[in-house]
Amino acid sequence: MSLTEAIETVRQQHPMMVASKQRLAIAEAEMMEAGLRPNPSLTISGENFPVGPVQQGFNFGSTIDWFATYTQTFETAGKRQLRVSYAERNIEAAQAEAAEIERRLVFEVKAAYQLVAIRKLRLELFRENLTNLNQLVSLNEIRVREGYTSEGDLIKIRLEAQRYEYQMHRAELELETSRIGLLRAIGASSFENADLAFDISGDLVFEPVAIDAMQLQRSALDLPQVKAAQSRVDRAEALIRLEEARVRPDITATIGYKRNGPDNALFAGVNIPLQLFNRNQAMLERSRAELEMARAELRNARNQVLSDLTAARRVAEMNQRQVESMRADFLMRADESRNISLAAYREGAVDLLVLLDAQRVRSQTQDLYFQALYDFKVAVHDLERAAGIDTLTPQSTALRAIR
């Protein structure tokens, strides 16, 4: 499984992505409803039905009055268009929220993928250490039989080999749990042995990235969470316009037919609510408060984005310098120390404890480098998340572009 495949999988099948798409569908349905006109009504009624005996007799055709009434409400002040505008802002907010969910899920997949990568490297490191110690065990078994070394040294090496074997088994378990975490991050629903029988195709390698603070800031200010906050401001403004339009009453027109015995007649009427007491004051005040709240949330969203970006950039820069420093001489010195101690031990020039200590230092150095490399990779992905970009440009590519 490559990182690209994992990201594509989370976009297609993660339950939260499915839920965000359905929230968008709900907003689109609400916009459809907002654009509909009020339904008319048709009323058919009759009156003068006798309840008891009548003095002058009852004639169904001449005594009963029949009515057929058609009623239609006409919205004023452009309420329908304002409802549509408000619903459109809802759609924009839903789209931005869906994009923000996708951004968060993609980062979680990247971090989970790199965790699998580092635990895979650690397992390989412990296997290598165990192999080297087993070779020393074999060498010292020969030396003990030939009388060149004491059996105590052999016991020490065997104990050290058992320690590395325990670390190897623990690393195997950690690798398996990280695979479960990666499956969970991409939205998998099954975590059985068959589902865990996969490997990642990407290795945890160091590739410096170009960090342009101004470009990252411009990209961050266009993040989905900022867009969502701006959409909520636009929605609040649209709501104010809609509530102001609701102050003007809608007009209901009625036209009807009346049959009174043998006589036929038409009638018409207009209903206009009198806005004497309720002029929508409460909803207007509420919508104005919602607008101020949305504006404050927009300012907070921008501040949060910029602070998050700055922190992520600083961490990425620091981790990049740390890895570059370790690659320069840190690993090489640990390898040289182990190799020199091993050669000296085989010649009988140093004690076994010196060799074991050099081996342990080399293992810890490599493990520390793997951790630093993992921290750098996660920091880069966090910076990508904070800036709202898919991938940071490698330094080599940026330098070629400048040249």
C-alpha angles and dihedrals in degrees: 000000000000124000090247091054091049092052092048090049094053091050092053106039113016110121092227090056090051090049093050090051089052091050087054090050089052091053091049091051090050090053090051090053092046091059096053121105121231114275118246121235131223119204125189116186143158133203142189093059105160118240097193139359114324124217098219096039129253127268114182095205097048104028101050118078114209126203133191113187130186115195128187129179117217115204116221135204093034094287094158093054090046091051089051091050091051091048091050089056087052090055091050090051092049091050092050092048090050090051090050091052090050091050092052094046092049090053091050090052092049092050092046090048092052090048089058089048095053094045089050089054091047091052090051089049093053091046090052091048091049091050091051092049092047088055089052089049090054091047093050093046087060091045092050092050090049092045097242095121139024125260088237090071090051091053091050092053092047090051090050090049090051089052091054091045089056090049090050093053090047090050090052090054092047090050090052093049090049089053088053088051091051092050090049090049093054091049101256118167100201127059104176126135092270090054091051093052094098135104132208119243098209123081127214098255130159117247116164115226132214112245115199106182097196095047091048091051092052090050093047093054087059093055120134092248090056090046090049091051090048090049090053089053091050090047092051090050090049090049091054090053090048093049090048089053090050089064087074109074123237118242121233116201123197129194123177151167125233128194114195107182106297092347125094125202142169126220135184137188144176126219117205117175113226110232094211102133112004109053093160091265095148096052091046091054091046093050091049090051090049089053093053090046091050091049091051090049090050091054090047092048091053092047091048092049094050094046091046091049094049093049092047091048093050092049092048093049092048094048091047091054090046094054092045090053093049093048092052099066111329097089094036093055092050091051092047092049092052094045093048092048091048093051092046092049092052088052090048093243098123137036123258092247090061090055094046091049091051090048091050092048091050091050092048091047093053091045090050090050091050089051091049090048091049091049089051093050093049091045090053091050090047090052089050088052093047092049095042096236130129099226136002115235114255115243092240092056092046092051092050090050091052092049 
